[in-house]
Amino acid sequence: MSYRTADCIELFSSIQGEGMLVGLRQIFLRFHGCNLSCDYCDTVTPAPPATCQLEGTPGRRDFHPAHNPVTLDRIVAVLEGWQRGWPGLHHSLSLTGGEPLLNHATLQEWLPVLRNYLPIYLETNGVLPNALESLIHHIDHISMDIKLPSTSNCGDQWSHHLDFLRIARKKNLFVKTVIGSSTEEWEISRTCEIIAAVDRTIPLILQPVTDREGQVTIPPQLVLELQELAYRNLAEVRVIPQTHRFMGQL
């Protein structure tokens, strides 16, 4: 069978540094391209790279190039080898980016195959509900962003986030939002209202902005105040910075 291809940046094994699964080992498949342009994004690549970097040995950074757009066969070859050589090492396959849902047509063909090897963990900006709807039955975990205007500079995405949440709640879901010194209380209140309108037990993670040296740039007192505010509407609110930055992994 001939499958669609996709422009990807890299495939590698590492520790999940964000969200509810922080600390677990995952395989990361990073897709090129995003429909948003967040101020804090660390994976901006305007044009698709000529090659996708495939790690040879999990976690060793011994990359070798595969021509873009990459084929499903190349991805499967890596997964099969790692599953044989390191059984049980990886919790799941993380689809990240960029925004992986931009490749929803390709993923409709890829995910039934990839899910034979590992559960599927989707990292998404949470503004493409129609794309999610087409793939939801092939996904196990969803890490959904809510984009605050103060930190993302992406404008008003609230209605898109609400529509996305209504679909994503069918899976193992948590929401994370990046907070910074300029984050205002109304943004957190609006975030919590949207989540609570779907299910107040959905966990929310407040993720302080972290620079490339691993320094959290938001005052600790503000973080605590925003967490207290969020608990007025939600059952579970955690504060988790980008831990992979502390270990020198981007």
N, C-alpha and C positions, 0 to 999 in steps of 0.2 A: 504494500500500500504506500502511496506517495503522500507524505505529510507536508503541511505548510512549514515555512522557515520563519526565523525571527532574528532581528538584530539584537545581539546580546553583548554585554561588556565583559562578564566573567562568570565562571563557575568555580566555587571554592568551598572548603570546609573550615568552619570557625565556630566560635562561641557566640550565641545570641547575646547582644549587648543591650537590648531594649525590651521593655514590656514585661508581660507576665511570665514569659519563658526565659528570662535572663539567666545566663549561666549554662544553659543546655547547649549541646553541640548540634549544629545544623549544617546542611548543605545549602549554600546560597546560590541561586541563579538570578543574576542581575540583568534585567532587560534595559535596553536603551530607550530614552525618550520619556517625556512627561508632559502632561497637559497644563501643569502649573509651574510657577517659577518662584519658589519660596526663598526668602532672603537668607535663611540659614542652611540651605541645601548644600551638601558636600559632594554631590555626584552629578554636577552640571556638565554635560557633554553635548554641545550644540549639534554636532553631526555624528551619525553612526560611525563607530570605529571600523577600520578595515577588517579587524580580526576580533574574535572573542577569545579571551585568555582562559584556558582550561587547566585547572590544577591537576598535576599527575598523582601526587601522594597527598592524602587528606591532611591539611594543616601545615604542609611543608613549603608552600609558596613556590613550588617547582612548575611554573606555568609554561604552557606551550600554546601557540596560536592555532585557532581554527577560523577559516574564512567566514565572514559575515555575508549574508544572513546564515546563521548556523542551523544545522539540521537536527531533528529529533534524534537521529541515530547517534550523533556525536555525544549528545547529552546522556543518552541511555548507556552508551559504552562506559562512560565514567561511573555512572551509578551502579551498573552491574559489577564493575571491578571493585568498587569500594564496599559494596554489600558482601561480596565474597571475602575480601581481605580483612575487613573491619566490621564484622556483623554486630549489630546492636549499638554501634557507636553514635549514630545520628538519630535524633528525635524525629526530624521531619525535614522536608524540602521547602526552603523559604523562597518564595517568588517575590523579588524585590526590584528596585529600579533606581531612578525613574519610577514610572507607574506601569506595573505589569498588565493591568487591565486594558491598556491601549492595544494589547495583543490578544484580545478576547477571541477573535476568530481562530487564531493559531492555537490558543490554549484549549479551545473546544476539542481539538484533535489531540493535543499533547497530554492533557491531564489524565484521561483514562489510562494512558500508558504509564505516565510518571507515577501515578498513584499506586501502581502495582509494586513499587519499590519502597516508597515512604509516604506517610501522611503529608498532605499539602497545607502549607502555612502561607497565607497571603498577607503581604505588607502593602497597604494601599492608602492613598490620600483620601479615599472615601467620598469622592464626588462623581463617580460613574455608576449609578445604580443599575442602569440597563445592562451594562457589561457584566456586572456582578450577577444579575439575575440569570444570564445565559450560562454561568459557570458554577452556580452555587452548589449544585449536587456533586461536584467534583472536588470541593474544598472542605478541609477539616477544621482549620483554625484561621481566624481573621484578626489581624492587628490593624485597626482602622484609626487613621488620623482625623482629628477635627482641627481645621486650620483657623487659628485666631488671627484677626486682622493685624493685631499689634506686633506679632512675631513673624508671620508668614508674608504679610503684605500681598495677600492673594484676594483681597476684597471679600464680598459677601458670598459665602458658600453654605449658609445655614440650611436652606431648603434642600440642597443636594445631599447634605449630611443626613438630614432627617429621612429622606427617601432611601438612602443607602442603609441606614441603621435598621429600617423595617425589614429589609431583605437579609442583612448580615446576622440578625439575631437568631436565625435558624441554625447557626453553627456556634462553635466555641469561640466567643467573641470578647474582645476587650477594646477599649478606646484609649488612645493617648493623645495628648495635646502639648505642644511646646510652649512653655511660659518663659517670659523674660522680664526685665526691669520695667518695661513699658506696658506690661499686661494689666488690664483694668478689670475691676471686679465684675462689671456687667458682662464681659466676655466669658468669664467662668460661669456666671449665673445662666447665661444663654446656653452654654455648652451642657450644663447639668439639666436644664429644662428640656432640651432636645433628647438627651439620653433617657431621662425619667419618663418622657412621653411614650417611649417604646418599652423600657423595662428598667426600673431604678436599681436593679441588682447587677446590671452590666458594669463591670469594673472600669473605673477611670484612672488613668495614670497621668499625673502631672510630670512632665519631663523638662526640667530646667535647661535652658540654653547652655551648651557646653562648647567652649572654643577648642581649637585643634591641639592645644596643650593640655586639655583635660580639665580646664578651670571652669567652674560654674560661675556664671556672670550675674546671677540674680541674687539680691540680698536674702539671706536665710529667713529673716522675719517675714518677708513678703511671701515666700513659699509656704510657710506655716499658715499665714492668714488666708491664702487662696485655698489651701486644703480644707481649712475650717469652713470656709464658705461653701465649698463643693459638698461637704458632708450634710448640708441642710437638705439636699435633695436626693443624694445617692447613698447606697449602702456600703460601697467600698471605694475608697480613694487612696491611691498610693502615690508616693513621690519616688521616682526612679530616674536618675540621670543616665546619660549614655555611658554605660560602664566600659564599653569597648574602647572609648577614648582614653581611659585611664591606663589601659594595657598597650596603648600604641597601635591599635588596630582601627583602621578607618573603613 
